[in-house]
Amino acid sequence: MRREVAYGVAFSLCLTLAASAPCPAQQCVGDCNGDGVVTVSELITGINVELGNKPASACPAIDCNHFGGVFLLCTPLAVSNALNGCH
């Protein structure tokens, strides 16, 4: 009986947290200034962030995985967004 109650409480808590958590806006990878377009300048800034030449705050949108570290897997997405537009 206790186990069922514990599961019920945990389930209710999960539903409450899920309902109250704000949904982040979809981010366009590589769009450093948030205007919905990835430019060559933003690609260069993103690469400089990846290389450690600029702080991550210079282009937070290059971090597609939200790991706060290595973004090498995000660069192809940023280039694709520059060529094909953000989706």
LINPE-V501803 format. One record per residue. N is the residue number from 1. RES is the residue in one small letter. OMEGA is omega in degrees with one decimal (none if undefined). BURIAL is 1 if it has 24 or more other C-alpha atoms within 12 Angstrom, else 0. Layout:
[[N:RES:OMEGA:BURIAL] [N:RES:OMEGA:BURIAL]]
This chain:
[[1:m:179.7:0] [2:r:-179.0:0] [3:r:179.0:0] [4:e:178.4:0] [5:v:179.5:0] [6:a:177.8:0] [7:y:179.1:0] [8:g:178.2:0] [9:v:179.7:0] [10:a:179.3:0] [11:f:178.7:0] [12:s:178.7:0] [13:l:179.0:0] [14:c:178.7:0] [15:l:179.5:0] [16:t:-180.0:0] [17:l:-179.9:0] [18:a:-178.7:0] [19:a:-176.3:0] [20:s:-178.3:0] [21:a:178.4:0] [22:p:177.1:0] [23:c:179.6:0] [24:p:176.6:0] [25:a:179.9:0] [26:q:-174.8:0] [27:q:174.5:1] [28:c:-176.4:1] [29:v:179.0:1] [30:g:-179.2:1] [31:d:-173.0:1] [32:c:-175.8:1] [33:n:174.0:0] [34:g:-179.0:0] [35:d:177.4:0] [36:g:-179.3:0] [37:v:175.5:1] [38:v:-179.8:1] [39:t:176.8:1] [40:v:178.1:0] [41:s:178.9:0] [42:e:175.3:1] [43:l:178.9:1] [44:i:177.5:1] [45:t:179.2:1] [46:g:178.5:1] [47:i:176.6:1] [48:n:174.3:1] [49:v:179.6:1] [50:e:-179.0:1] [51:l:-179.3:0] [52:g:179.4:0] [53:n:177.3:0] [54:k:178.2:0] [55:p:179.1:0] [56:a:179.6:1] [57:s:178.2:0] [58:a:178.3:1] [59:c:179.8:1] [60:p:-177.7:1] [61:a:178.0:1] [62:i:-179.2:1] [63:d:-175.6:1] [64:c:-178.4:1] [65:n:-179.2:0] [66:h:176.9:0] [67:f:-179.7:0] [68:g:-178.0:0] [69:g:-176.6:0] [70:v:-174.9:0] [71:f:-172.1:1] [72:l:178.4:1] [73:l:-178.5:0] [74:c:-176.9:1] [75:t:177.9:1] [76:p:176.4:0] [77:l:178.9:1] [78:a:179.0:1] [79:v:177.2:1] [80:s:178.5:0] [81:n:177.2:1] [82:a:-177.6:1] [83:l:-170.8:0] [84:n:-177.5:0] [85:g:179.8:0] [86:c:-178.9:0] [87:h:none:0]]
